[in-house]
Amino acid sequence: MGKVLLAIMVVVCCADLIRAIMKHYNFKKYKGDTIGAIISIRKHCKRDRFLKNYVYYAAYRYIVDGITYEEEFPLYENNEKLLHLYQRTKIQYDENNPRNFFPIDKKNAWRTIALNDLLYLFSMFLILEFMKYR
C-alpha cells in the first residue's frame, strides 16, 4: 500500500515537473510588456506526508490596450515579507492572449518549481530504495 501511494506521488510530481518545464519555455514567447501591481495575496499551504510548503498567489492588475486584466500568479517565496500589496512590477504577457503573463521579477518561478520537483523525485527514489532493503 505504501509503495502504491509513493508511486502515485511520483507520477503527480513528474506531471508537475513537465508542466513547469513547459511553462518556463512558453514564457520565452511572451513579447508584450506593461506595468502591473499586486492587488491581493492569497496564502495556500501545500502538505505532503513529510513536507509543508506555502504557495502565495498574488493577483496582479495590469492594462493592455485599454483593457484591465486581473490575474493570479503563483509565487513560491521563502519569505512572505517580500510581497507587498500595490507593489508595482514589470509584466510580460502573451500578445495573442494577454491573460497569460508573468511578472519579470518572478521569471524563474517555474524553474524553481522544476528544481523543487526534481529534488522531491530524488528523495522519493531514495525512500523507495530504503524500503527495498527493509
C-alpha beads as a LAMMPS data file, in Angstrom:
LAMMPS data file: protein, C-alpha beads

134 atoms
133 bonds

1 atom types
1 bond types

-500.0 500.0 xlo xhi
-500.0 500.0 ylo yhi
-500.0 500.0 zlo zhi

Masses

1 110.0

Atoms # bond

1 1 1 0.000 0.000 0.000
2 1 1 2.807 2.406 0.883
3 1 1 4.607 1.727 -2.383
4 1 1 1.452 2.383 -4.391
5 1 1 0.924 5.754 -2.701
6 1 1 4.565 6.614 -3.225
7 1 1 4.297 5.683 -6.909
8 1 1 1.208 7.897 -7.282
9 1 1 3.062 10.786 -5.643
10 1 1 5.980 10.306 -8.046
11 1 1 3.636 10.322 -11.070
12 1 1 1.933 13.515 -9.872
13 1 1 5.305 15.127 -9.240
14 1 1 6.509 14.131 -12.741
15 1 1 3.396 15.716 -14.255
16 1 1 4.052 18.899 -12.261
17 1 1 7.681 18.864 -13.420
18 1 1 6.662 18.562 -17.081
19 1 1 4.136 21.387 -16.664
20 1 1 6.774 23.599 -15.018
21 1 1 9.290 22.981 -17.803
22 1 1 6.684 23.710 -20.476
23 1 1 5.614 26.930 -18.715
24 1 1 9.217 28.082 -18.415
25 1 1 9.840 27.674 -22.141
26 1 1 6.463 29.152 -23.098
27 1 1 7.384 32.327 -21.197
28 1 1 10.168 32.946 -23.698
29 1 1 7.485 33.644 -26.330
30 1 1 5.870 36.448 -24.304
31 1 1 6.877 39.679 -26.030
32 1 1 4.414 42.269 -24.697
33 1 1 5.266 44.224 -21.572
34 1 1 3.466 46.578 -19.244
35 1 1 3.429 47.604 -15.579
36 1 1 1.217 45.751 -13.104
37 1 1 0.502 45.945 -9.398
38 1 1 -0.289 43.297 -6.795
39 1 1 -3.876 43.834 -5.643
40 1 1 -4.230 40.815 -3.338
41 1 1 -2.178 37.984 -1.900
42 1 1 -3.607 34.595 -1.028
43 1 1 -1.580 32.095 1.018
44 1 1 -2.079 28.372 0.387
45 1 1 -0.462 25.539 2.309
46 1 1 0.587 22.504 0.274
47 1 1 1.036 19.494 2.516
48 1 1 2.598 16.182 1.776
49 1 1 3.184 13.445 4.256
50 1 1 6.606 14.824 5.164
51 1 1 6.656 18.383 3.832
52 1 1 4.686 21.558 4.320
53 1 1 5.150 24.258 1.659
54 1 1 3.444 27.587 1.249
55 1 1 2.418 28.956 -2.109
56 1 1 1.429 32.595 -2.400
57 1 1 -0.983 33.533 -5.152
58 1 1 -0.555 37.193 -5.991
59 1 1 -3.345 38.760 -8.029
60 1 1 -1.936 41.314 -10.457
61 1 1 -3.845 44.127 -12.137
62 1 1 -2.434 45.395 -15.409
63 1 1 -3.676 47.175 -18.512
64 1 1 -3.110 46.061 -22.110
65 1 1 -4.574 48.087 -24.995
66 1 1 -7.024 49.838 -22.666
67 1 1 -8.352 46.572 -21.183
68 1 1 -7.755 45.922 -17.483
69 1 1 -6.786 42.371 -16.504
70 1 1 -6.728 40.859 -13.030
71 1 1 -4.963 37.513 -12.955
72 1 1 -3.256 35.384 -10.307
73 1 1 0.311 34.145 -10.461
74 1 1 1.731 31.513 -8.072
75 1 1 4.781 32.733 -6.178
76 1 1 6.992 30.299 -4.341
77 1 1 8.622 32.680 -1.897
78 1 1 10.512 31.727 1.223
79 1 1 9.532 34.948 2.894
80 1 1 6.080 36.471 2.558
81 1 1 7.530 39.855 3.551
82 1 1 8.934 40.084 0.017
83 1 1 5.379 40.546 -1.275
84 1 1 3.556 43.814 -0.736
85 1 1 0.109 44.974 -1.722
86 1 1 0.196 47.545 -4.509
87 1 1 3.799 46.611 -5.265
88 1 1 4.421 47.551 -8.897
89 1 1 6.425 45.388 -11.258
90 1 1 7.054 44.962 -14.943
91 1 1 4.917 42.240 -16.528
92 1 1 5.481 40.333 -19.760
93 1 1 2.412 38.892 -21.460
94 1 1 1.443 36.877 -24.485
95 1 1 0.376 39.334 -27.184
96 1 1 -2.164 36.800 -28.527
97 1 1 -3.735 36.239 -25.086
98 1 1 -2.851 38.952 -22.529
99 1 1 -4.305 36.829 -19.698
100 1 1 -1.152 34.708 -19.970
101 1 1 1.567 36.670 -18.202
102 1 1 4.386 36.548 -15.726
103 1 1 5.997 39.196 -13.531
104 1 1 9.524 39.913 -14.766
105 1 1 10.979 39.637 -11.257
106 1 1 9.408 36.149 -10.966
107 1 1 10.567 34.939 -14.376
108 1 1 12.364 31.954 -12.886
109 1 1 9.401 30.847 -10.745
110 1 1 8.712 27.816 -12.950
111 1 1 12.405 26.924 -12.969
112 1 1 12.236 26.906 -9.161
113 1 1 9.175 24.639 -9.267
114 1 1 11.002 22.269 -11.624
115 1 1 14.055 22.194 -9.336
116 1 1 11.853 21.503 -6.298
117 1 1 10.129 18.685 -8.181
118 1 1 13.458 17.147 -9.165
119 1 1 14.637 17.233 -5.554
120 1 1 11.322 15.743 -4.444
121 1 1 11.604 12.935 -7.008
122 1 1 15.168 12.210 -5.911
123 1 1 14.044 11.946 -2.280
124 1 1 11.162 9.651 -3.288
125 1 1 13.540 7.322 -5.109
126 1 1 15.800 7.279 -2.055
127 1 1 12.821 6.307 0.099
128 1 1 11.892 3.564 -2.388
129 1 1 15.446 2.203 -2.252
130 1 1 15.380 2.314 1.537
131 1 1 12.046 0.430 1.581
132 1 1 13.519 -2.206 -0.756
133 1 1 16.198 -3.121 1.799
134 1 1 13.859 -3.269 4.804

Bonds

1 1 1 2
2 1 2 3
3 1 3 4
4 1 4 5
5 1 5 6
6 1 6 7
7 1 7 8
8 1 8 9
9 1 9 10
10 1 10 11
11 1 11 12
12 1 12 13
13 1 13 14
14 1 14 15
15 1 15 16
16 1 16 17
17 1 17 18
18 1 18 19
19 1 19 20
20 1 20 21
21 1 21 22
22 1 22 23
23 1 23 24
24 1 24 25
25 1 25 26
26 1 26 27
27 1 27 28
28 1 28 29
29 1 29 30
30 1 30 31
31 1 31 32
32 1 32 33
33 1 33 34
34 1 34 35
35 1 35 36
36 1 36 37
37 1 37 38
38 1 38 39
39 1 39 40
40 1 40 41
41 1 41 42
42 1 42 43
43 1 43 44
44 1 44 45
45 1 45 46
46 1 46 47
47 1 47 48
48 1 48 49
49 1 49 50
50 1 50 51
51 1 51 52
52 1 52 53
53 1 53 54
54 1 54 55
55 1 55 56
56 1 56 57
57 1 57 58
58 1 58 59
59 1 59 60
60 1 60 61
61 1 61 62
62 1 62 63
63 1 63 64
64 1 64 65
65 1 65 66
66 1 66 67
67 1 67 68
68 1 68 69
69 1 69 70
70 1 70 71
71 1 71 72
72 1 72 73
73 1 73 74
74 1 74 75
75 1 75 76
76 1 76 77
77 1 77 78
78 1 78 79
79 1 79 80
80 1 80 81
81 1 81 82
82 1 82 83
83 1 83 84
84 1 84 85
85 1 85 86
86 1 86 87
87 1 87 88
88 1 88 89
89 1 89 90
90 1 90 91
91 1 91 92
92 1 92 93
93 1 93 94
94 1 94 95
95 1 95 96
96 1 96 97
97 1 97 98
98 1 98 99
99 1 99 100
100 1 100 101
101 1 101 102
102 1 102 103
103 1 103 104
104 1 104 105
105 1 105 106
106 1 106 107
107 1 107 108
108 1 108 109
109 1 109 110
110 1 110 111
111 1 111 112
112 1 112 113
113 1 113 114
114 1 114 115
115 1 115 116
116 1 116 117
117 1 117 118
118 1 118 119
119 1 119 120
120 1 120 121
121 1 121 122
122 1 122 123
123 1 123 124
124 1 124 125
125 1 125 126
126 1 126 127
127 1 127 128
128 1 128 129
129 1 129 130
130 1 130 131
131 1 131 132
132 1 132 133
133 1 133 134
